[in-house]
Amino acid sequence: MNRPTFDDALVPLTSDALISERVESLIGRANLRQLWMLFLDDQLVQLPVLLPIDGMPSDPTERATDRVMETVAYLMADIGASSVVLVWERWGPEKLTPQDVAWARSLHSACDAAGITLRAMLLSHRRGVRWIAQDDYRF
């Protein structure tokens, strides 16, 4: 896994493939159970804040989701972000578990309710990183 250089960091993440590559290079394969947040400006350039939140419960609760959204909203306002990329990291297979699906639904709904632009959700698993498409968790 190659870490992005300074010049790489200034390349706008204008496609799903570029976002996946960036997440792969920054987070890569799962080690812990945590949620990562990457923030993008209005030009889709990643801002210099990469925040992990550990201690996330297996299943989403309203309180846990609200706390994540409070953090996202605060940081976005503080650093001038226009959108967020969320990466769920957990050791396990590439296939989404029922808990992964529940978290994806909960976080997506919370972003919608808070008016936060969710650019992407990905899963860091034991073998690498995969995209979480809306079709993966919609009812």
CORRACOR-V972532 format. One record per residue. N is the residue number from 1. RES is the residue in one letter. SS is DSSP state (h for helix, s for strand, l for the rest). NEAR is the number of other C-alpha atoms within 12 Angstrom. Layout:
N&RES&SS&NEAR  N&RES&SS&NEAR
//
This chain:
1&M&l&14  2&N&l&13  3&R&l&16  4&P&l&19  5&T&l&12  6&F&h&12  7&D&h&11  8&D&h&19  9&A&h&26  10&L&l&19  11&V&l&22  12&P&l&22  13&L&l&30  14&T&l&21  15&S&l&15  16&D&h&21  17&A&h&17  18&L&h&22  19&I&h&35  20&S&h&30  21&E&h&27  22&R&h&35  23&V&h&41  24&E&h&28  25&S&h&21  26&L&h&30  27&I&l&39  28&G&l&30  29&R&l&28  30&A&l&29  31&N&l&19  32&L&l&22  33&R&l&25  34&Q&s&28  35&L&s&39  36&W&s&35  37&M&s&39  38&L&s&41  39&F&s&43  40&L&s&37  41&D&l&28  42&D&l&20  43&Q&l&17  44&L&l&28  45&V&l&30  46&Q&s&37  47&L&s&30  48&P&s&19  49&V&s&24  50&L&s&25  51&L&s&25  52&P&s&24  53&I&s&25  54&D&s&19  55&G&l&17  56&M&l&25  57&P&l&22  58&S&l&22  59&D&l&21  60&P&l&27  61&T&l&19  62&E&h&18  63&R&h&16  64&A&h&23  65&T&h&30  66&D&h&21  67&R&h&19  68&V&h&36  69&M&h&32  70&E&h&19  71&T&h&25  72&V&h&40  73&A&h&29  74&Y&h&17  75&L&h&26  76&M&h&33  77&A&h&18  78&D&h&15  79&I&h&22  80&G&l&23  81&A&l&30  82&S&l&27  83&S&s&33  84&V&s&43  85&V&s&43  86&L&s&40  87&V&s&44  88&W&s&49  89&E&s&40  90&R&l&36  91&W&l&24  92&G&l&23  93&P&l&19  94&E&l&23  95&K&l&23  96&L&l&28  97&T&l&22  98&P&h&15  99&Q&h&21  100&D&h&37  101&V&h&28  102&A&h&25  103&W&h&37  104&A&h&36  105&R&h&28  106&S&h&28  107&L&h&41  108&H&h&34  109&S&h&24  110&A&h&28  111&C&h&30  112&D&h&17  113&A&h&16  114&A&h&21  115&G&l&17  116&I&l&31  117&T&l&29  118&L&s&33  119&R&s&34  120&A&s&37  121&M&s&40  122&L&s&45  123&L&s&42  124&S&s&38  125&H&s&32  126&R&l&22  127&R&l&20  128&G&s&30  129&V&s&35  130&R&s&34  131&W&s&32  132&I&l&32  133&A&l&21  134&Q&h&19  135&D&h&13  136&D&h&23  137&Y&l&23  138&R&l&15  139&F&l&10
//
